[in-house]
Structures are given as structure tokens and as C-alpha cells.
């Protein structure tokens, strides 16, 4: 029997932050991780050339919260990195998000949004922000490639993730006060966050749940439908197939780290990433060549490949049915991106985990392990 007062399933950002805060408060914590590495999708690895690749797509850390930035930089030094994104449309590179000056150049100085009223889908929401010519070049096909569905079948909430720029500022998020990437990578950052906490890797809780006992709380951060054995049906997710190409004799290929490829005519991939741009200047100088990654959207079956909750009404209703059941569970908290079927940016995930940890600490009295328990837990545990 594996047991602790707080058993946390999953060492991604939500699970790791909760584990860290509970451990800091002196609580008895154990983390179970079914992958061979900690950190969930907040992970990176080194290409043989020395280029650091974000394993599950680019992660740009940004926040305007002093508290979140202080927490993040507690575990690593960050170097300043303000992402700039270009979009390839009609054979040219344009800024993303779309600038007002670009819209005026293609739709005239007196352009107006083409939709009024309350949007019910992505297309209506986008047309409430921009003229149709811009929507069709930048938004429609990108999202149809990403989600594999017509834009009118997708949630209007997707438009909350972008805006129309009233200036020509090329930065992706110019209003975020703190922006950066850990100097020595996300994998090291996540490992440092879990330092000193008992972690068992390569352990699938759902296959061994009868062997695990949480004396106080079970915190589960995996897919909520998988927790219930998919008995009401599977929630839909999208993921990415990533294709890496190494160019040994090129310094850089792209002008920026991320170039979006929104149009079907440009190929099945939705963006092309050049990781060398995202490395500290001193690290770039030691690397020969450069690595480009093309991301092609897919529909994964393996829960380990889930990345993006599907933005439509059917899946939201199915999630609500699972959530209603989860809320009745005693001393079980299902949370995180997969547990709450919601896409969180990293700062949002940390803020949410902080709130949940505070709730857990308020709900449960402090208990500590005896020396005998600590000795027993060393068996088969790795960090």
C-alpha cells in the first residue's frame, strides 16, 4: 500500500504547485507521475546540436502578478524573452495579433466589424472584431486546421485569446510586466519545484488505485473522463504531431521564434518554431546550426497526448456531467487543465493551484510523517 496524507496524481504545473505549497506548510505529500519525467507538458529537452526544444510546444511565461513571478523565479533564473509572432499570409509575413494599420491597409480606414450582437460561435466572434477579409486570412483556416471542424462549430470563447492591436507593437503580450523563459530550461525548473518532495515516476495511478491511500486528500490532475473510466463517453482533445528538422549550416532560418501558418494552401501545419530564438544569447553562440519544428494538429486517443480541450457545446455539456459527479466525491479534488477541461496559461495554472492549495490547507489539519514512515517511503521512490 502506498499512502500519504496528500496524494497528488500528476506532476504537471497544477500538481507541482499544489505539492510545493502543501510541503512548504509541513504537510505529508506524495506525487505519482505516470511519465518518466516530471512537469507534465511543461518540459524541454536538448537536441544533439545543443538547441533546447520545448517538447510539447512553445511555452512563453508571462504574468503581471508580483506574487506569481516571485513564486516562478524561486526555482530558477529566468531570462527576459518577449515572444514575437509572425503570420504567413499570401506569401508574406505579417504581425500577429493583427494590427490596426494592417487592417486599414486591406479594408480601408473606415473599416467596421461585420457582426453585431452576441456571438454564438468563433466566426461570429471574430467578425465582431475584424472585417471578413482579415478573418479569412488569419483566423478561419488556422482554427479549422487546429480543431478539424468548421469555424461556425467552434466556441466564440476562442476569440478571447487574441485581440486587434491599436498600435504596431510586435510583441505577443506587451502588457505583461514579467516575461521570460527559465535560463536552464523548463525541465530543470519543474524538477526544482518538486525538490525534496516524494515522487514516484512511471506509476499509473488509474491502474493501481486500489494500492494507493490518501489519508486526507487525493488531488487528481489527469483527464476527468479517464478518472471515471470514460463511462459517459470520451471528452474530445486535440494535440500536435511535431516534425523536427535540423539545419547544420544555418544560423537562423526565421526572423522570429514562431511563425503561424494559418492557410490551408501553406500545408497541414499551423506553425513553425525555431527554438534557437528562444534560447539565451550566450547559449545560442555555442550551438551549431538550428532546429525548426512544424506542428500538425491531430486528434489523440492516448490520454498522455491530450493538449487542448475541445471548444464546443457538446464537450462542455459532457464535461459538466463528469464535473457534477466529481463534486460529490469525498476528499477527492479533480483539477488542472485536464481535470477541469480548460486551457490554462502557465500563470493562470499557478494562480489556480495557489487558490486550491489554500483551500486544502484550510480544510485539513497539519500532520507529519514519523521517521519510520519516511524510511518506508524511500523504497522505489525517485526524484
Secondary structure, DSSP 8 states (H G I E B T S, - for coil): -EEEEEEEE--SHHHHHHHHHHHHTT--EEEE-SSSSSSTTS-EEE-TTS-EEETTS---EEE--HHHHHHHTTSS-EE----BEEEEETTEEEEES-BHHHHHHHH-TT---S--S---SHHHHHHTTS-HHHIIIIIIHHHHHHHSS-GGGS-GGGGGG---BSS---BTTTT-SEEEEETT-HHHHHHHHTTTSEEE-S--GGGSGGGEEEEEEEEE-S-HHHHTTTTT----EEEEEEEEEEETT-S-SSSSSEEE--SGGG-SEEEEEEGGGGS-HHHHTT--SEEEEEEEEE--SSGGG--EE--SHHHHHHHHHHHHHHTTSTTEEE-HHHHTT----HHHHHHHHHHHHHHHHHHS------HHHHHHHTTT---
